[in-house]
Amino acid sequence: MSQTILIEPEEGLRKIFSLNLNTYALTDVIDRSNAKETIELLKILPSISLIIAKNEVGEEKTAVTIANFLKEEGLDIPLIVLGECKELADSYLTLKHPISWEILIKHAATTLGVSEELIENKKEPAFVAIDSFYFYDIKHTPCDVYIRIKKNNGEYQFVKRLHNQDRFTHEDIKKYETQGLKQFYVPKDYQQYFVNFVTNSIIKELEKSDLTLKERLSTNANAYEIVKDQISLVGLDQASQELADSCIQSMVKAINAAPKLAELLRELFSSKISYAYQHAHLVAVIGDFILSKQTWYKPQHLDLFTFVAFFSDITLKTEQEIKINTTHELKSSTLSDAHKQKVNSHALDASELVKDHPSQTDDMINIIREHHGARDGIGFNDNVAEDIHPIARVFIVSDAFVKIMLDPDGPKNKKDILSILYAQYPSEKVQKIIKVLEQKID
Ligand SMILES: [Fe+2]
């Protein structure tokens, strides 16, 4: 379901708008009191579909402040202004007082792609947004694809942009992105068909044996983002499981090809690969290095560790959330309380998520749950519990090492990184693992 921010200080109106937006425009309404609160939310949730804002709240020029923020950040989020606002009348839809809720809902529904007929029948919206990265590894689509454009009166309409079977390249999609387009739209009825088409295409690509390291990393990273997105939308369904498996096998292939760490980093950075994937891949590389120095090491430990690295942070949405590695960092972050809670329980959440995955084992679930040092998967525990899975300890060290390595302001020298780790994790068992990393890793 789409999400709409609503700023209406008058409680009676707010209730009427909110209830009807939810019922008839099929959108989740998030109340905010003013521009400041709205901007704070937009910083962590730029995927909001619509903002409905009062022109002024008290002394504050609410709608203008929000419009300026959207412009500065290049966010193409539709805004409907409640009340007259001359500054914005040319670029946004402004509704004069008194505002009937029917008119407001009609405009909101059109903007969100919910047709009048569908509103009457209270069905699903006609179009659904698909993030542009879904198009990176396909060369044509199995259905017509639309973009949403703004008309002169501030309303939105959907225009067909890619026809079924039209050929296009990754560069074509990048061109749309440089023009500020982040999402395409497909008819709701085709949503699942489209997603299956994309996942199958990527799986075929990843199964090719002649991919260069650069191509493999780039397609892996894309697969990772799609699995992550699908999990947030529909959970770990069969299509996502298959794509995840294929991506994990491809990560193992890339790690077995054993590029020098410096070359790997260069490829990860030069392809503008997401932080989330850089982190997962490097954790698997460092973890495998540590494991390979153990007397009991077997090649299947790489499969297990890569599975864990793939899923451990999969429920976290943003780079800011993934970077957090201590209780102090979590408490002092600018995340909302709800997001802090999600970060705090992400190890447990991820372990629950993979319980239905056909390739999972008890070891994998335990390591994922304990990957921040707590047996119950809640919080960040520098005093790593003594009785956690031994491979969870390897994960904790790899994770912390990679996070420092990827921090542009952190030390680059291995010795400096290791001394931070020694200070952070006093447990003797963990110190032993850190020692393994002192050996030459590239
Ligand atoms: Fe984590």
Residues whose N, C-alpha, C, O or C-beta is under 5 A from the ligand:
A	BS01	LIG	S312 D313
